Amino acid sequence: MRPTPYVASLRVYEPLSAFNPADKLRWQSIQDSSLSYVDEEKFAMQRTVVPEPPAGRPDGVHILDVDGERYVAPWSTATRCWAALDNFKESLPSTVVPYFISPAIEDVITAGVDLMEDKVPHILNETWVIPPRWFLLFLAEERDRGENSDGLYTTARTTIANAKARAQVAHETVVAAFGEGPVEQDLDNLRAWLEMFHPKSFVELDYGGLANYLDKALRDNGEDGLLADTSIEDVLHSLSGLAAADGLMAGQGYERLMSRWRRVQALESAN
């Protein structure tokens, strides 16, 4: 099982041509390894125990080799630490933040941030749930699921061109149905994130260790484990309902999705 089995990820793999010469040379020479996911999570856990400046060590990458060309998703540790801290601070009154994060720890997290050329992470993470908007970037036939040394897994992968086109359609559908609001804004933020990357990139959804929890939740409900997971289909079904102005159809897809993942979230308090 992965070191942090409750984390799901959305990753963008860019071609090596999108990076500077030093990174291209370094990443071209390393071998692809399925352990990169374990290493990323292991180092993240170590940093929660012994904080260190995230910009101070060479970052790792996840590698994808397609048709003889290499694509990489840098861990972007410094960027993600900085973004997480920034989002956390925005969620609380400034007078409350020091009770959760001391100035000394904040200094460690932000050390070297001004030197970062790009503050856009290649990887987004969520714990105990996968946001519905992530599913709409994919089709069911782009999904892969099975079992490896870490347990059960589910991934989905598509080109960034496909992902951007699907996000655009979803955004237009939601705006037409509901107008502007939190859901529309989340979709707009996702579209803006995808626009930051090379047009020949790939986008990947990885359930991470949540695949194991989802399998358990589905089997406890009398279903056929991961094979019964239709999260991608449910989101697309809901969007089709919105596009057709069919509230019943839209609600059915959304409720199937949310009831499934609520059972997964319930396992957080059970552990």
N, C-alpha and C positions, 0 to 999 in steps of 0.2 A: 504494500500500500504506500502511496505517496506520503511525504512528510507532512503536507497540509492537504488532507483528503477532502476538505470542504470548499476548495477553491476551483472555480471554473474560469476559463480564459478565452478572450477573443484576441487573435493575433494577426498582424499583417507581416507577411514575408516580402521584403523588397529584393529586387535583383542586385547583385554586387555592384553593378554600375551606378547605383544610387548613392554609394558611400565614397568616402575619401580614400585616396590611394593606400594609406597605411592600414585602414580597416579592411579594405579589399584584399590586400596581401595576407593579412593575418587570418581572415576568415576563409579564404580560399584554400589555405594549407591545412586547416584542421579537419578531422574526420567527423562525419555525421555520427551522432550517438543518441540513442533513445534515452540515455541517462541525463541529457541536458535538462529535462523537465524536473528530474529528481534533484539535480545539483542546484537549479534555480530556487526551488522551494527550500532546500536544506540551508543554503546561504541566507535566504530571507529569514528563516527561523533563528539562525545564529545572530543576525543583526538585531533581532528584537531583544536578545539577551545581553549582547555586548555591542552597543551602538558604535558605529564607526562612520566616518564621512563616506557616503555612497559614491562620491565622485573620485574617491581615492584609490580604487582598485580597478584593474581592467575588467570590463563587463563581459559576460558570456553571451552566447547567441543560441537560438534554435535554428536548425538548418533544414532546408527543404531542397532536394536536388530533383529537378524536373527536366527531362529531355536533354541531359547534359549541361544544364545551366543551374547555377547555385543561387538560391534565395535565402535570406536570413531575416530572422526576427530578433533583434538585440533585446536583451533583458531590460535595458534602459533603466537600470536600478536608480541612478541619481534622479532621473526625470520623474520616475514613478513615486519615489519617496517625497520629492519636492511637491508634486501634484497632490498626493494624499494629504500632506501636511497643510497645504494651501486650502484644500476643500474642507478639511476638518476645522481649520480656523474660521472659515467663512460660515460654518454651521453653528457657531457659538458666539456669544458676546465676548469681546476682547478681554474683558476682566475675568472671564471664567477659564480661558484657555490655559493659563499658567498652572491651574490645579490639575490639569491632565498632562501637559507637556512642559517640563521645566525649560527655562531659557537655555540652560546648558545643553540639553538634548536637542532643542531646536537649532542651536548653533552647529551641532554635529550633523544634523540632517541637511542643513542648507549650505554647509561648507562646499565651496567650489561651484555653487549653482550659477553664479554670474559668468562662469567660464563655459557653461554649456551652450553650444551653438543652437541646439534644437531642443525645445521643451515639449515635444510631441512624442509620447510613448508609443512604441509599436505593439504593446500588450495592455489590454484592459482586463481587470480581474473583478469577480464578484464572489461573495461567500454565501453558501447554502442555497443559492437560487441563481437561475439564469434569466436575465431580463428578456421579456418577450421580444423586444426590438432586435436582439441578436439573432433570433431564429429566422426572422423575415429575410435575412441576407442569403438564405440557402434554399435549395430544393431538396426534397426527400431523397432523390437519387444521388445527391452529393454527400450523403451521410454514410459513415462507416462505423460499425460497432462490432465488438468481439471481446477477447480476453488476452492479456499479456502478463508479464511478470509482476505488474503492479495491480493486477486484478482486472475488472471489467473496464471497458472504455467506450466512449462514443465521441466521434469527431465529425466535422463537416467542413468541406473546403471548396472554395470557388475562386474564380478570378475577381480581382477588385472591380473590374468593369461590370461584371454581373452584380456584385454586391451594391455598387453605387446606383445602378439602374433600379434595382429592387427597392433600395432605400428611398429613392426619389419617388417611385410609384406609391410606396407606403405613405410617405409624407403628404403627397397630394391627396391621397384617399382620406387620411385622417383630417386634414384641413377642411376638405369638402364636407366631411361628416360632422366635425365638432368645432371647426374654427381653430384659432390659436389657443394654446394652453400648455399645460405641463407635458402631455403626451406628444404633442406636436413639437415642443421644444427639445425633448429628448431625442426625437427622430432627427431634428435639424442638427443637433450636436453630433449625432452619429454620422450624418452625411458630411459635416464639416471635417470630422476626424478622418474619414476615408479619403477626402480630397487632398489630404496633406502628403499622400504617398505616391510613389512611382506608378504610372498607369499600367505597368505590366506586373504588378504585385499580385500576391495571392492572399486571401482572407481565410482564416481557419477558426472554427469554434471547437473548443476542447472542453468537454464536461469535467475533465480531471477526475479526481476521486469521487465527485458527485455521481458518477455513473454507478458506483457500487451502492451508494445510498438510494439512488433512484430505483435501482433493481430491487432492493429490499422493500422499499415503499410500495412498489407495484405488486410484488409477490404477496406482501401482507394484505393487499387489497384483492387478492384472488386473480391477479392478472399474470401474464407470461413475461414477467421481468422486463428487461430492456427492450425486448421485441415488441412490447406493448406501448413503447414510448412513441407518441405521434406529435411531439411538440412542434416540429416544423410544420407538419400538415395542419395542426390546429390554428397556428398563427395565420397561415395563408388562407384557411377557411374563414377565419374571422375577418380578415381584410377583404375577402371576396364578398362577404356579407355587407360590410360597410360600403363597398363600391356599388353594390346593387340596392343600397338603401333597405336592406333586409335585416332589421334589428335582431330577429330571432336567430338567424343564421350566424350573425356576428357574435351574439352572446353565447351560442353553443360552443363555438371554437374557443373563445376566451375562457369560458368556465371549465372546459375540459383541461385546458392548459394549466390554469391556476389551481384547480383542485389537485392535480398531479403534483405540482411543485410545493403546495402547502404541506403535503404529506412528507416531503423531503425536509422542509424547513422545521417541521415538528420534531425530526430526529435530532436537531441541534440541542434542544432542551433535554432530550432523552439521554444524551451522551454526557 
